[in-house]
Amino acid sequence: MKQRLLIVCTLLFLCLCAWGQEEHTSTRSNTILTGFSGGMMLHGGYLFADSPDKVFSNTGLGNLDYVKGLPKDGFCYGLGGALRAHLVNHIHLGAEGFVSTMPLMRTGSNVRTGWGGILCDAYFQLGKVRPLLGFTIGGGTMKRLYVPKQDEGVDYAETDSTYYNASYTKTPFFFIDPYVGLEANLTSHMALIIRIDYMLPFGRTDSQLTDDKKWKGFMEPSGVRLYIGLMFGKLNKN
């Protein structure tokens, strides 16, 4: 919750900065820097893995037979935003950040991913519409919380000891995120943006819970996300 509030406050500030840059840039003739824009996007998507043990590979679950009965895919949702500079009226260069949550099993289990990086895309104007094609490169963390159902999990014997059958770990990763999208002007200072991406995260697990499962390479779950939002600022070259 704190992460989302921080993102919302930060991006609202960035949007105001992008709006304020209009008067500054419009008073100069500049063929390279042609504008600024910033805004927020909501997203929903579907993530999947080859097998459940890859979804829960760093949760400390040692019983592989039990892991095979867990989900390996599901829907995700989240929000974030971006701040961009417009170059030669055909390139966006800037930064963005997002948080995405994939609920699992209706027990509180989830895979929560936060990421941010540098974006670059090419676009061209078709009336009030701008198709765009680009990518983001950066880093983030994948947090996995596993909470078993009350009637599932390890059958612990009744003793005076306390057992914890839930687990939580965090894995850092590097990513490249290709995307395609479309922007449509609503006013001279506001545009609707729709975007589809497929993030490719690469990371390594190395925690006390998973000393026997050290690995690196492509991380799962991963999949397609659809973004929709609003961008504000100087959207067109004068």
N, C-alpha and C positions, 0 to 999 in steps of 0.2 A: 504494500500500500504506500509506503514511504517513497519507494522508487517511482511509482506512478505519479504521485503528487509532485515530486521533484522534476520529472519530465514535463508535466503540464506547465508548471511555473516557469521552467527554463524556456520552453518553446513559445509560451505567450510573450515572454520578454524578447525572444529572438524575432518573433513576428512583428512586434512594435518597432524593433530596430530596422527590420527590412522595410517597413512602411516609411519610416523616417528617412531612409536613404534616398527616397524618390526625389525629393526636392534638391538634395545635394548633387545627384547624378544628372538630373534633367537640366541643370544650369551649365553643364559642360558638354562639349562635343567630344565624345570618346567612342571610337569605333571598336575598341577591344572590350571594355567593360560596359555592357549595355543594360544592366539592371540587376536587381536583387529580389529575392522572394523567400518566404519562409512560411511554414504552416504545420498542421498536424494531420495525422492519418490514423484511422481505425483499420484493423485487419482481422480477417478470419481465414482459416486454412485447414488443411488436412495433412497430418504428419504420419509417417509409417517407418517401420524397420523390417529387416528381413526376418527377425525372430524376436520374441520377448526378452531373451537374455541380453540383447543389444540395447533394448530400452532401459533395462534395469541392471546393466552390466557393472555399474559402480555403486550399487546399493548394499553390498555385503551379503547378498542372498547366496548362500552356498549350495542349496539344494536345487540342482539344475532341473530335476523332474518337476519340482514345484514351480520354478520360474517359467517353464514351458506352458503352464496354464494361465499365465498373466497376459494382459492385452499387449499387442504390438503396434497398434495404430490408434488414432483418434483425432478429434477436432481440436483446434487451438484458436485463441483469440488474444487481442492485445491492442496496444496503441503506442504512438511515438510521433516523431516528426523530423523535419529537415530544414536546413538553412542553406540557400544556394546563391552563388553569383552567376550571372549570365555573361558569357564570353562570345564575342562576335555574333551575337544573336542566334547562335546555333549550338551552344554547349552550356550545360549546367555543371558547375564545379562547386562542391560544398561538403557538408557533413550531415549525418543523420543518426538517430538512435531509436531503439524500440525495445519493448518488453512484451513477451508472448507466453501464454500459459496453456498447457495441454492437460486438462483434468483427466484422471483415470480412476476407474473402478468405483466411483461415487463414495469413496472412503476418505477423501482428502488427499489421496495420492495425486501427484502431478509432476510434470516436467516443465520447469519454468526457464525460459531462455531470455537473456538480456544481451544486446549487442549494439555496437556503434562503429562508425567508420567514415571513410571519405567516399563520396559518391561522385560519379562522372557519367554524364549521358549526353547523347547528341539528339537534337530535335529540329524540326522545321515547321513553319507556319502554314496551315491550310485554313485560311479565313480566321475563325475564332478558335480553331482546334490545333493542338500541337502533339503529334505522335512523338514518342521518345523511346530510345533504346540505350541501355547503359548497364552499369554495375556498381556495386559498393564493395570495398575491401576494408577489413578491420579485424576486430576481435570482440570477444564476449565471454560469457559464462553460461553453462547449462547446469541448472540445479534440479536434482532429482529427489523427490520425497516419496517414500513408499510407506503406506499405512495399510496393513492387511485387514480384511474383513474379520469380524469377531469370530466367525465360524471357520476361519482359515488360518493358515500359518503353522508354525511348529507346535506340536503337542507337548507343551512344557509340563514337567512333573511338578506337583505341588510341593514347594520347599519354602524356606524362609528367605531365599534370595529373590532379587528383583530382576526380571527379564525385560529387555526392550526388543520388541519384535518389529518396531518401525525404524527406518533409517533415512539419513539425509546426507547427501554429498554434493560437492560443487566441482565442476570440471571446466577449466578455461579452454578456449579454442580460438583458432584463427579461421577466418572465413572469406570467401568470395561469393558475391550474391548477384548474379545476372538478373536483369528485369526488363520488362517492356511495359509501356504505359501510354496514357492519353490524358492531355489536359484540355479543358474547355473553358474559355473565358465566360464568367458570369457577369462581371463588370470590368472596368478598366483596371481595377486593383485587386480583383479576386477571381480565382479559377478553381474549378472542380478537377481533382486529380484522381485517376483510377490506374492502379498498377498491379502487375502480377510478377512474382519472383519465385526463385527456387534456390534457397540458401544451400551452400556447400561448406559445412563446418569441418574443420580438421583439428583434433585435439588428442590429449593423452591423459589417462587416469593414473594417478599415483597417490593413493591415500591409504591410511592405516586399515580401512575397511576392505581394501582390495589389493593387498600386497601380492596376492597370487593372480591378479588380473591386470597387470600393467600392460597397456596397449597404446598404440597411437595410430592415427590414420583417420579415415572418414568416420564422422560421428553420426549416430542415429539416436532418436528419430529425426527425420528431415522430410520436407515436402513442399507443396505449393501453398503460397499465401496470396490472398487478394486484398489489396489496400484501397481505401477510399477516403478522401479528405479534402481539405481546402488549403489553397496556397494564397498568400497575400503579398503585396508589394508592387514593384515596378515590373510588370509582366511583358510589356511590349517595348520595342525600340521606338523612340520618337521619330 
